[in-house]
Amino acid sequence: MPEHIPERNGEFDGRTALVTGAGQGIGAAVAQLLAALGARVAATDRAQDGIDALAAEWERQQSKRPENERSAGRLEPYVMDVTDRPSVDRVVARAERELGPIDVLVNVAGILRTGPAAELSARDWAETFHVNTDGVFHVSQTVAPLMAARGGGCVITVGSNAAGIPRTGMAAYAASKAAAAMFTKCLGLELAGSGVRCNVVAPGSTDTAMQRALWTDPGARQRVIDGDPSTYRTGIPLGRIAEPTDIADAVAFLASDRARHITLQELYVDGGATLR
C-alpha cells in the first residue's frame, strides 16, 4: 500500500473523485493521495479484495493521527468492471448518490499482454484494448457529461510513455495506451467550453506488480535503469524506477486548481526515459 501520505492540506476538501484500478499500484496511490488531500474517493476495481484492503489501510492510517490532523476525505470501495458499461453506469450513479457529484475522474485500470507484434494472439490484443481503451471510453463517457452539465470537472487518464515511443514486445499495450490518450484529448477539446479539463499522465517504468512481473532475474531492475541497446531502450536518465506515489503526485497536481488552465496535455513522468 502507498506510504507517502501527506499531511492534510484541504486542497480537495468537498470534492468527489472516482479512481479506476484502485486495488493496487498506481491506482491505489492515487486514491489514497486524493483522500489524504480531502477528497471523497470512490476507489473502484473489479477485484473486491484489493479495494477492501486499501479502504482498511486508509482507516488504519487515519486512526493513528490526532483528530485535528485527520483528513476530511473518505475512501470508499466500489466493485466496478470498466469493460462492462452497465457496471460502470451503476457504480457511477451509486457513487454520486453516496459521495456527491464527481469532480475528478482518474482512469488507471489497465492490463499488460506482451509478445512480438507479429505473433500476438487476437485474444491478447482484444483483451488489452477492452480494458485499457474501452475502459477509458466507458467510464469517461459516463462521467464527463455529468461534469459538463455542472460546468466543470477534471478527467485524467493514466497512460504510458510506451504510447509515445515504440517498445519491443509491447505492441498491444502501447497501441491501447496511445488510443486512450488521444480519446482523452479529443474529449477534452470537445468539453473545454463546458469547463471540463482532460489530461494524460504518462508514466515510465514504475515499481508496481505489473512492472515486477516483467523482471525475471535479480538484475532486471538495474537493466531497466541502465537501458538495453538490444531492445532499443535508452534507460532512465534520473537513475531510478518511479514509485506509484510519483505518478499520484502528478495526477493530484493536474486535478487541482493549480492546473486550472491546463487541458489536452500529456505529462510524461518517466525520469527522462523517452528523452522528450
N, C-alpha and C positions, 0 to 999 in steps of 0.2 A: 504494500500500500504506500501511497505517497507520504513522504516525511517532511517535505519542505512546505509547511503550512504557515503563512504569515500571521502576524498579529492582526487583530481586527482593525480595519480602517474604514469600513462602512461604504466602500466605493460602490457596491452593488446592493446596498440596503433597499428593500422594497421592490426589487426586480425578481422576475422569474426566469430561470434558464432551463432548457432541456438539452441534455447531452446524450448522444447515442454512443454505443460501445463503451459504456462506463464501467463494465465489470472488471477491467484490468488496464494496465499500461497507461497510455496517454489519456484515454477517456476517463479513467479513474482519477488521474492527476488533475484534469480539467474540472471535473465535478467537485472535488474537494477544494480546489483553489477558489472557485466561484462561490461555493458555500461559505468558505472562510472569509471572503470579502463581502458577505452579507446577502447573497442571492438565495432565493428558494429554488433548489435544484431538483429537477426530475432526472434522476440517474437511470438511464434505460439500457437494457441489454436483453438479448434473447435468452441468456442463461441466468436463472434466478440466484444461484449461489454467489456469483461474483458481486452483484449489486447489493445483496443482503449483507455480505461481509463488509463491503465498502460503507454502507449505512451504519453498521455496528461500530466500525472503526471510527467513523466521524463522531458518533455519540460518545465513544470512549475518550477521544481526544478533547472534546468539549467539556466533559465531566471533570477532567484533570485541571482545567483552568479556573481561576477565580471567576465568580459570576460576572463581575464588571468587565472581564476580558473575553467573555464568550461571544462568538459571532451571533449576529441577529439572523443569520442564514439557517436554512434547513437543507437536508439531503435525504430525499425520499426515493426508494427503489421502485421502478416500474418495469415489468417484463414487457418487452416490445421487440418484434421481429421487423427490421427495416425493410425486408424483402416482401412483406405481407401488408398491402395497403390497408385492408380492414383493421389489422392490428395497430398500424400507425394512427389511423383515424380515431380508434377507440382510446388509445393512450393519450393522444394529444388532447382530446376532449376531456378526459378524466383529469389530466394534469392541470389544465386551465381551470377546471371546476374546483380542484382541491388546493392548488397553489397560487392561482391567479393567472392573468393573461401573460403569455410567453413573450418576453422581451428579447431573449438571446437564445438562438439555436446553434448548437455546435455539433456538426456531423463528424463523428470519429469512427464509427463502426467500419471495420474493414477486414478482409482476409487476404492471404498471400498464397498463390499457387505458382510454383517455379517450374522452369523447364525451358529447353530451347524453343524458340518461336515456331520452327518448322515441325516440331514434334508434340506440341501441346495438344492435349485431348480437348475435344469440343466441350466436354463436361467441365473441365477445369476453367476453360475460357468463359463459359456461360455462368458458372458459379461465382467467379471473380467479379464479373460485371454485375451480377444480380445483387451482390452486397455492396461493392464499392461505388457503383454508379447508380444503379436503380434505387438503392437505399437512400442515397443523397437526394435523388429525384422525388421519391415518395414523401420523405419527411419534410423536405423544403417546400414542396408543392402544397403540403397540408398546412404548414405553419406560416410561411411567408405571406400568403393572402390575408391571414388574420392580423399580422403585423401591419400590413399596408392599410387595412381598413381602420386601424387605430392611429395611423400616422407616424409610425416609426418602429424600429427594431433592428436587430443585427443577426445575420446568418454568417457563420464561419464554418468552412469546410476544411478539415484536416486532410490534406492531400499527401504528396510525397515529392521529394526532389527528383525521383525517378520519372515524374510526369514531364520534366523539362530536359532530361538528358537520357540517351539510350543506356540501358543496363542489360548485360548479357544474362540470359536465363530469367528475365523478369518482364517479358513482353505483355502478358495479360495484366499484371499488376500495374505496370507503367501506363498502359493504354487506358485502363479503367480509371486511374487517378487523373490522367490528363482530361478524360471526358468529364469527370466530376468537377474538375477545376473550371473548365470552360462553361459548363452548365451554371455553376455558381456565379461566374462573372456575367453571363448573359442575364441571369435572373436579377442580378444587382443593377444592370443597366436599365432593365425594364421597370424596376421598382424604385429607382432612385428618386423619382418625383414624388413618391409617397413617403420619403424619409427612411426607407429601409436600406441599410448598408449591407453589402455582401462581399466577403473577402475570403482568401485562402491562406492557410498556413501550411507550408511545405517542409516537413521535417526531412532530415537525412537519417543516417543510422542512429537509432535510439535504443537504449537499453530496455527492451521490452521482451515479453515471451516470444513474440513473433520474430524479433531480431535474433534472440538467443537460439531459436530453433535452426537458424542457418549456420550456427557455429558448431562445427563437428569435431574440433580438437582444441586444446588449450591455447594455441597460438592464433586462433581465428580472430579474436577480438583485436589483437595488435595489427593483424594484416589489414583489417578494415581501416584502421587509423593510418597505417603506412601507405596503403594503396597497393594495387596489383596490376602491373602492366599487361599481364596475360588476359585480364578481363576488362582492360581499359578504364580502370578506376584510378583516380588521382590521389586518393587518400583524403584525410581531413586536416587542413592546414592548422586548425586550432589544437590538434593533437589529442582530442578526447571524443568519446562517444557521448552523445546527448543523453541526459536524463529526461524522463517524461515531464518533470517539472519545468524543464527549459521550454518545452513546447507549450505547456499550460500557461506559462508567463506571457508568451507571445499571443496566445488566444485571449487571455484576460485583457491585455492592452488593446487589441483590436475591438473587443466587446465594450470597452469603456468609453466614457465621454471624451477621454484624451485623444481618441481616434475618431472624433465625430465628423471630420472632413476627409476620412479615408474610406474609399469604397472601390471595388473592382480590382483590388490589388492582390498579389501573391507574394507572401513574405517567406523567404527561404530561411529555415533555421537548421542549418546543416554544417556549421563550423567552417564554411567556405568550401565544402567538398565539390560543389558544382562550378566553382570559380566564376560566380556571377554576382 
